[in-house]
Amino acid sequence: MSRIKEFNLPDLGEGLTEGEILAWLVKVGDDIELNQPIVEVETAKAAVEIPAKWAGRVQAIFHPEGSTVEVGVPIIAIDTDPNAGPVEQSTTGTPTADLPTPSAASLAAVEVAPEEGMVEPGLIGGVAPGGRTAVLVGYGPRNAPAKRRPRKGAAPAPAAPAQAAPAQAAPTQAAPAPVAPVQAAPVPAPAATPAAPTPALNGNGRAGGGPVLAKPPVRKLAKDLGVDLAALTGSGPLGSITREDVQRAASGTPAAAEPLTVTAPTTSAASAASFGADREQRIPVKGVRKLTAENMARSAFTAPHVTEFLTVDVTRAMKALDRLRDRREWRDVRVSPLLLVAKAVLLAVKRYPMVNSTWAGDEIVVKEYVNLGIAAATERGLIVPNIKDAGRLTLRELADAMTALVQTAKSGRTSPADMSGGTLTITNVGVFGVDTGTPILPPGESAILAFGAVREQPWVHKGKVKARLVTTLGLSFDHRIIDGELGSKFLRDIGDFLADPEAALLAWT
C-alpha cells in the first residue's frame, strides 16, 4: 500500500469547479495531524481552510499561492508513514512505484521535500526556494500545534536549473515519472566569477517571482485598483502588503523610505498602472463578484419581480429596543433595529407560509423551515449568509446568531455551507443612509425585504404633526408565487410589528 498519498482539491459546495490557493498553512517537511488546516482556498463565494485528510509529513506541494486549481486536481502529497525511512530511490534517481503517479496538472509546479544528504530543491516552476512564508490568514486555533522541522537554508542558486529540466521533460515520457523527493545531481563548488548584480527585492524581501504576502481583501483591492502587488514594498508584519500600501500606490503617493529596493518606482507613474492609455480601468470579474453577477442576472431574467413599498412609524419599536438594552441579561448582546425586522419577518412567515417557497417549474415547494439570509457587503463583495432554521430561535438566540453571522462575514470567513440553502432574505440598505430600494431576489427564493434608514421626520401622530422615527420597507417578490394581495398582507404585517412590536407579540403569539 502506498505511503505517499495525494490530496485532491475537494468540491467545496454547490458544484464549484475551481478555487484559488490563497495561502499554504504548511510547508514541505512539516509534520501534520489529521484534520489540521493545511491550505486556504478562495472559491467563488468565500475563503475556506481545508483540513488534512491524513496525518503524516508534507512530501510535496503541487501548486504555489495565487494559482487557480480545478476541483479534483492534486494539490499536496503527504507521506503517511514518515518514520519508515527515506522513500526508496531507483538507480536513475527517480522514486520507486511506492509513490502515486501524479496528474499532468500537478507536475506544473511542485515543491519537493528534502531528505538527508540531498540538496533542497525548492519549488520547481520558478518560485524561489524558501518561498513558504508565515501565515497571514486563517481563523480559529488549531486543535494542536503543527510539528515543524527546523527550516534549512535556501538551496544554492545553481541547483534550481538542475531540478527544472526533469520536471519539464516528465510529461513527455511514455510512462510519467511519479513525483517525490528527487535526488539532485552533485553540485560542484562554484568557480570564482565576477559578482552578479543583486536582484531587486519586492515588499516581501524576496527576489521577483516569489509569492506575495497580502491578505485576500488586500489582493482584491489591488485588483480593483489595478495595482501590481509584486511591485510594492510592504509595510505590514514580515513585509506584508497592507491596504494603505495599495492605496498609496494607486494614488501615486511615494512610500516611506525602506531598506529594501523596490522593483518599480513609487512616483506618480504608479497611479497610471490603474488605467490604460485610454484612461479606462479594466477589472477582472471573478470570485464573489462574478458569482453575484451571474446569480443576479439569472434571477432578474427568470423570476418576474414585483416591488412594493411601505413607510412605517417605528418610534415605539426604537423605544422597545432601548428598554431591551437596559435589561441586565441583554447588556452584553448586540441589539439593533435589524433584529426586530428579522423577528417581524419570521412571525409574518408563520401567517403567510407561501412567501417562504421556491418555484420548481411544475410545482411550488413551500418550506416549513426558514433559513433567513442577511445580505452583507464585505471587502470581497456582496454575500448572503443565512441563519439555519431561524424560525425556531428565541429572540436572544436570533440576536446571537445575527451577530456571529455579521462578524464572520466581515472577517471573510463565511463558509459555502452558510451561504447555501437560503429561503428568505433581508437586506439592510439603511446602514448606508439609503431610504430603501428594489432588491433582486436571490436565486431560488420568492421574497426579499429591503430595510431602509430610520430617520426623524415630521409625521401625523394622534392628529398632530410631530417628529417621529420613520423607515421605509421595500419588498420584492416572485409574482409567479406571490400575488399582489399576498405580498401586500405580508408587508403590512411586518409594518404593523415594527409600529408596535409589543402589541404584535401579544396578538400573534
C-alpha positions in Angstrom: 0.0 0.0 0.0 1.4 3.4 -1.0 2.5 5.5 1.9 2.5 8.7 -0.2 -1.0 10.0 -0.7 -2.1 12.9 -2.9 -4.8 15.1 -1.7 -7.1 16.5 -4.4 -8.9 19.8 -4.2 -12.4 18.9 -3.0 -15.7 20.3 -4.1 -16.4 22.9 -1.5 -20.1 23.2 -2.2 -22.8 23.8 -4.8 -20.8 22.3 -7.7 -17.9 24.8 -7.6 -15.4 23.8 -10.3 -12.2 25.6 -9.1 -10.6 27.6 -6.4 -7.6 29.9 -5.9 -4.9 29.0 -3.5 -4.6 32.0 -1.2 -2.1 30.6 1.4 -0.4 27.4 2.3 -0.6 26.9 6.1 2.1 24.2 6.0 5.4 23.8 4.1 7.3 20.8 2.8 8.8 18.8 5.6 6.2 19.8 8.2 4.6 17.0 10.3 0.9 17.5 10.2 -2.1 15.9 12.0 -5.4 14.6 10.8 -7.9 17.5 10.2 -5.2 20.1 10.7 -5.8 23.1 8.3 -3.2 22.9 5.6 -4.3 25.4 2.9 -6.7 28.4 2.5 -8.6 28.4 -0.8 -10.8 31.1 -2.2 -13.9 29.9 -4.0 -16.4 31.9 -5.9 -18.1 32.5 -2.5 -15.6 32.6 0.4 -12.2 31.9 1.7 -12.1 28.4 3.2 -9.5 26.5 5.2 -9.2 22.9 4.1 -8.1 20.3 6.7 -5.6 17.4 6.1 -7.2 14.1 5.1 -4.3 12.2 6.6 -1.7 12.6 9.3 2.0 12.5 8.2 4.7 14.6 6.7 4.2 17.1 3.8 6.1 15.5 0.9 5.3 17.8 -2.0 3.2 20.9 -2.8 2.0 20.9 -6.3 0.7 24.5 -6.8 2.0 27.8 -5.4 0.0 30.5 -3.8 -2.0 32.6 -6.2 -2.7 29.7 -8.6 -6.2 28.6 -9.7 -6.8 24.9 -9.4 -9.7 22.8 -10.7 -11.6 20.6 -8.3 -10.2 17.1 -8.3 -6.6 18.1 -9.1 -3.9 17.0 -6.6 -2.6 19.9 -4.6 -0.4 18.3 -2.0 1.3 14.9 -1.3 1.6 13.5 2.2 3.9 10.8 3.5 1.6 8.9 5.9 4.5 6.9 7.3 7.4 9.3 7.6 9.2 7.2 10.2 9.6 4.3 7.7 12.7 6.0 6.3 13.5 7.8 3.1 11.4 6.9 0.1 13.3 4.3 -1.9 15.1 5.6 -5.0 15.9 3.8 -8.2 19.3 3.8 -9.7 18.3 6.7 -12.0 17.3 8.8 -9.1 13.6 8.6 -9.5 11.2 7.3 -6.9 10.0 3.7 -7.0 6.4 2.6 -7.7 5.6 3.1 -4.0 4.6 6.7 -4.9 1.4 7.6 -6.8 1.6 8.8 -10.4 0.6 12.5 -10.4 -1.6 14.1 -13.0 -0.1 16.5 -15.6 -1.6 19.4 -13.7 0.3 18.5 -10.5 3.6 18.4 -12.4 3.2 22.1 -13.3 4.6 23.3 -10.0 5.9 21.0 -7.3 7.7 21.8 -4.1 9.6 18.6 -3.1 10.6 17.6 0.4 14.4 17.3 1.0 15.8 14.1 2.5 19.1 13.6 4.3 22.1 14.0 2.0 20.0 15.7 -0.7 20.0 19.3 -1.9 16.8 21.1 -1.0 15.3 21.7 -4.5 12.9 24.5 -3.7 9.8 25.0 -5.7 10.0 23.8 -9.3 8.3 26.2 -11.7 10.0 29.5 -10.9 9.2 30.1 -7.2 12.2 30.8 -5.2 13.5 28.3 -2.6 12.3 29.1 0.9 9.3 30.8 -0.6 6.9 29.5 2.1 6.0 32.3 4.5 4.3 32.9 7.8 0.5 32.6 7.7 -1.3 35.9 7.4 -4.8 34.4 7.0 -6.7 31.8 8.9 -9.3 31.6 11.6 -9.7 29.8 15.0 -7.0 28.0 16.9 -5.8 24.6 15.6 -6.6 21.6 17.7 -2.9 21.0 18.2 0.2 23.0 17.0 1.9 21.6 13.9 5.2 19.8 14.4 7.6 21.6 12.2 11.1 20.6 11.2 13.9 23.2 11.6 14.0 25.1 8.3 17.0 24.7 6.2 18.7 27.5 4.3 17.9 28.2 0.7 19.5 25.9 -1.8 22.4 27.2 -3.9 21.2 29.0 -7.0 22.8 26.5 -9.5 20.5 23.8 -8.1 17.3 25.2 -9.4 18.1 24.6 -13.2 19.1 21.1 -12.3 15.7 20.4 -10.9 13.6 22.2 -13.5 14.7 20.2 -16.5 13.5 16.8 -15.4 10.1 18.3 -14.3 9.6 19.8 -17.8 10.5 16.6 -19.5 8.4 14.3 -17.3 5.1 14.8 -19.1 6.6 13.8 -22.5 7.8 10.4 -21.3 5.8 7.2 -22.2 5.3 6.4 -18.5 5.1 9.6 -16.4 7.6 9.6 -13.6 6.0 9.9 -10.1 6.6 13.0 -8.0 8.7 12.5 -4.9 12.0 13.7 -3.4 14.3 13.9 -6.4 17.9 13.1 -5.9 19.8 16.1 -7.1 23.0 15.8 -9.0 26.1 16.7 -7.1 26.6 20.4 -7.1 30.2 21.3 -7.7 31.7 24.2 -5.9 31.2 27.3 -8.0 34.2 28.8 -9.6 35.3 32.3 -8.8 33.3 34.6 -11.0 32.6 38.3 -11.0 29.8 39.0 -8.6 26.4 39.1 -10.3 24.2 42.1 -9.7 22.0 41.6 -6.6 18.4 41.2 -7.8 15.9 43.8 -6.7 13.7 42.7 -3.9 10.0 43.4 -3.6 7.9 44.2 -0.5 8.4 40.7 0.9 12.2 40.8 0.8 12.5 38.2 -1.9 13.6 38.1 -5.5 10.9 38.9 -8.0 8.7 35.9 -8.8 8.1 34.6 -5.3 4.8 34.7 -3.5 3.4 38.0 -2.3 2.4 38.4 1.3 -1.1 40.0 1.3 -4.4 39.1 2.8 -7.4 38.3 0.5 -9.1 41.7 0.9 -5.9 43.5 0.1 -5.5 41.3 -3.0 -9.0 42.2 -4.1 -8.4 45.9 -3.5 -5.2 45.7 -5.6 -7.1 44.0 -8.5 -9.9 46.6 -8.3 -7.4 49.5 -8.4 -5.1 47.8 -11.0 -2.0 47.8 -8.7 0.7 45.2 -9.1 1.4 43.7 -5.7 4.7 42.4 -6.7 6.0 45.9 -7.3 5.1 47.2 -3.8 7.1 47.5 -0.6 5.0 46.0 2.2 4.8 48.0 5.4 3.0 45.2 7.4 4.3 42.4 9.5 7.0 40.4 7.9 6.9 42.8 4.9 3.3 42.0 4.1 1.4 44.4 1.9 -1.4 46.4 3.5 -4.4 48.3 2.2 -2.5 51.5 2.8 0.3 50.3 0.6 -2.1 49.6 -2.2 -4.0 52.8 -1.9 -0.7 54.8 -1.7 0.5 53.1 -4.9 -2.9 53.8 -6.7 -2.8 57.5 -5.7 0.9 57.9 -6.7 2.0 58.9 -3.2 5.6 57.8 -2.6 6.1 55.3 0.2 8.3 56.0 3.2 11.9 55.1 2.9 12.6 51.4 3.4 15.8 49.5 3.5 14.6 47.3 0.5 14.9 48.3 -3.1 11.6 48.5 -4.9 11.4 47.0 -8.4 9.1 49.7 -9.7 9.3 53.4 -8.9 6.7 54.7 -6.5 6.2 58.0 -8.3 3.2 59.5 -10.0 3.7 56.9 -12.7 2.4 54.3 -10.2 -1.1 55.7 -10.4 -1.0 55.1 -14.2 -1.0 51.4 -13.5 -4.7 51.6 -12.7 -5.6 52.8 -16.1 -4.6 52.3 -19.7 -3.6 54.9 -22.2 -7.2 55.5 -23.0 -7.8 56.2 -19.3 -10.0 53.2 -18.9 -9.6 50.8 -16.0 -10.3 47.1 -16.6 -11.1 45.0 -13.6 -11.2 41.2 -14.0 -14.6 39.7 -13.0 -14.0 36.7 -10.8 -14.7 35.2 -7.4 -17.6 36.7 -5.4 -18.2 39.5 -7.9 -18.6 37.0 -10.8 -20.9 34.7 -8.8 -23.1 37.6 -7.6 -23.4 38.9 -11.2 -24.4 35.5 -12.6 -26.9 35.0 -9.8 -28.5 38.4 -10.1 -28.7 38.2 -13.9 -30.3 34.8 -13.8 -32.8 35.8 -11.1 -33.7 39.1 -12.8 -34.4 37.5 -16.2 -36.1 34.4 -14.7 -38.4 35.5 -11.9 -41.0 38.2 -12.6 -40.2 40.7 -9.9 -42.7 43.0 -8.2 -41.7 45.5 -5.5 -44.0 47.2 -3.0 -43.1 49.9 -0.5 -44.4 50.8 3.0 -43.4 53.7 5.2 -43.7 53.0 8.9 -43.5 55.0 12.1 -41.0 52.9 14.2 -40.8 55.2 17.2 -42.3 52.6 19.5 -40.0 49.9 18.2 -36.9 52.1 18.9 -38.1 52.7 22.4 -38.7 49.0 22.9 -35.1 48.3 21.8 -33.9 50.8 24.4 -35.8 49.1 27.1 -34.4 45.7 25.9 -30.8 47.0 26.1 -31.4 48.2 29.6 -32.3 44.7 30.9 -29.4 43.1 32.8 -29.5 39.9 30.8 -29.3 41.8 27.5 -26.5 44.2 28.3 -23.8 42.0 26.6 -26.0 41.4 23.5 -25.8 43.4 20.3 -29.3 44.8 19.8 -30.1 46.6 16.6 -33.2 47.6 14.6 -32.4 44.8 12.2 -33.1 42.3 15.0 -36.7 43.5 15.2 -37.1 43.4 11.4 -35.9 39.8 11.4 -38.3 38.9 14.1 -41.1 40.6 12.2 -40.3 38.7 9.0 -40.2 35.3 10.9 -43.6 35.9 12.5 -45.2 37.1 9.3 -44.0 34.0 7.5 -45.9 31.9 10.0 -49.1 33.7 9.0 -48.3 33.5 5.2 -46.1 30.4 4.6 -46.4 30.7 0.8 -43.9 33.6 1.0 -41.3 31.1 2.1 -41.3 28.9 -1.0 -39.5 28.1 -4.3 -40.7 27.9 -7.9 -39.7 24.5 -9.2 -41.1 24.6 -12.7 -44.1 22.3 -12.5 -44.6 22.8 -8.7 -44.2 25.2 -5.9 -42.1 24.0 -2.9 -43.3 25.5 0.4 -40.8 25.2 3.2 -41.7 24.8 6.9 -38.3 26.0 7.9 -36.8 29.5 7.4 -33.2 29.8 6.5 -33.1 33.6 7.0 -30.5 35.3 4.7 -28.8 38.6 5.8 -27.2 40.4 2.9 -23.7 41.6 3.9 -21.4 43.9 2.0 -17.8 42.9 2.6 -14.4 43.7 1.1 -14.8 40.6 -1.0 -18.1 41.7 -2.4 -21.8 41.1 -1.6 -22.6 37.8 0.1 -25.8 36.4 1.7 -25.1 34.0 4.5 -28.2 32.6 6.2 -29.3 31.6 9.7 -30.5 28.0 9.5 -34.0 27.3 10.8 -34.2 30.8 12.2 -37.9 30.5 13.0 -37.1 28.1 15.9 -34.8 30.6 17.6 -35.7 32.7 20.6 -35.2 36.5 20.3 -31.9 36.2 22.3 -30.7 33.2 20.1 -31.6 35.2 17.0 -29.6 38.2 18.2 -26.6 36.0 18.9 -26.9 34.2 15.5 -27.1 37.6 13.6 -24.0 38.9 15.5 -22.0 35.8 14.7 -23.1 35.9 11.1 -22.1 39.5 10.5 -18.8 39.2 12.3 -17.9 36.1 10.3 -18.9 37.8 7.0 -16.8 40.9 7.8 -13.8 38.8 8.5 -14.1 36.9 5.2 -14.6 33.6 6.9 -18.2 32.7 5.8 -18.2 29.1 4.6 -20.1 28.0 1.4 -22.4 25.9 3.6 -23.5 29.1 5.4 -24.4 30.7 2.1 -26.3 27.7 0.7 -30.0 26.9 1.2 -31.4 30.3 1.9 -35.2 30.6 1.8 -35.9 34.3 2.5 -33.6 37.3 2.7 -33.3 40.7 4.4 -31.0 43.4 3.0 -30.3 46.3 5.3 -29.6 49.2 3.0 -30.4 51.7 5.8 -26.8 51.3 7.2 -25.7 53.2 4.1 -28.1 56.1 4.7 -30.5 54.9 1.9 -34.2 55.1 2.4 -35.0 51.8 0.5 -34.5 50.1 -2.8 -35.9 47.4 -5.2 -33.8 44.4 -4.3 -33.3 41.5 -6.7 -34.3 38.0 -5.5 -31.6 35.6 -4.6 -31.9 32.5 -6.9 -34.4 30.0 -5.5 -36.1 32.4 -3.2 -39.5 34.1 -3.6 -39.1 37.2 -1.5 -36.5 39.7 -0.2 -37.1 42.7 2.1 -35.1 45.9 2.0 -34.9 47.7 5.3 -34.2 51.5 4.9 -32.7 54.1 7.1 -34.5 55.1 10.3 -34.9 58.9 10.2 -36.6 61.5 12.3 -39.3 63.0 10.1 -42.5 65.1 10.6 -45.3 62.6 11.0 -49.0 62.9 11.8 -49.4 61.2 15.2 -52.7 61.3 17.2 -53.9 64.2 15.0 -50.8 66.4 15.3 -47.7 66.7 13.3 -44.7 65.6 15.4 -41.1 64.5 14.9 -41.2 60.7 14.7 -38.7 58.0 13.8 -39.7 56.7 10.4 -38.4 54.0 8.0 -39.4 52.7 4.6 -39.6 49.0 3.7 -39.3 47.6 0.2 -40.5 44.0 -0.6 -39.6 42.4 -3.9 -41.3 39.1 -4.6 -41.7 36.4 -7.4 -45.1 37.2 -9.0 -45.4 33.6 -10.1 -45.8 32.5 -6.5 -46.9 35.7 -4.6 -49.7 37.8 -6.0 -50.3 41.4 -5.0 -52.7 40.5 -2.2 -50.4 38.1 -0.5 -47.4 40.4 -0.9 -49.3 43.3 0.5 -50.6 41.4 3.5 -47.1 40.1 4.3 -45.6 43.5 4.1 -48.4 45.1 6.1 -47.9 42.6 8.9 -44.2 43.4 9.0 -45.0 47.1 9.2 -47.6 46.5 12.0 -45.0 44.6 14.1 -42.4 47.4 13.7 -45.0 50.1 14.5 -45.8 48.4 17.8 -43.8 45.2 18.4 -45.1 44.6 22.0 -48.7 44.7 20.9 -48.0 42.5 17.9 -46.2 39.9 20.0 -49.3 39.7 22.3 -51.7 39.4 19.4 -49.7 37.0 17.2 -48.2 34.6 19.6 
